[in-house]
């Protein structure tokens, strides 16, 4: 959302939708808000890359919160979780695993483009 206007909507799952939003909207995401069901560290880094200034996640990881706090991004969540798990719930989300140790949003985007969920 930006200026009370819906910019992008998806019913798919995962970080790939945020990448699609970045590719489709480019600079239009600057100063926008994002709401998603799950917001992990990977999604948080993509939000930084996009210039998004406000984020809501029904479920948000502690890693995402840490990124948002460090960069002064307004964020809210329904449930705070230690980490985001994969769909089988037996390991860390592959997108969050791919950006482990990465702090630069541009580097995160490049890495995330190659992840196969």
C-alpha positions, 0 to 999 in steps of 0.5 A: 500500500502507498497513499491509500492505494494497493500497489501489489497483491499476491496469494502465493507463498514465500519470498518470491512474491516480494521479489516479483513485487520488486521486479514489477514496481521498482521505485514505486515501493519507496515509502510504501507499507507491506503486510504479509502472513509471514515475515522472516529475515529474508523478507525484512532485507527485501523490504529494506531494499525496496524502501518500504517504511512500514511492515506488518506480519501475522507471524514475524521472526526475531531476526526480522524484528532485529533488522527493522529495529536497527534501520528504524522501520515501523513494524508490527506482528501478530505472533513473534517467533524465534525463526521461520521454518520451512513448509515441512517444519523441520528446518529453517526457511530456505530463504532465511538460510540463504541470507544468514550472515548477510546484512546488505539488502542488495546482496540479499536480493541477489542471493535470494533470486537463486534460491529454490524453495 
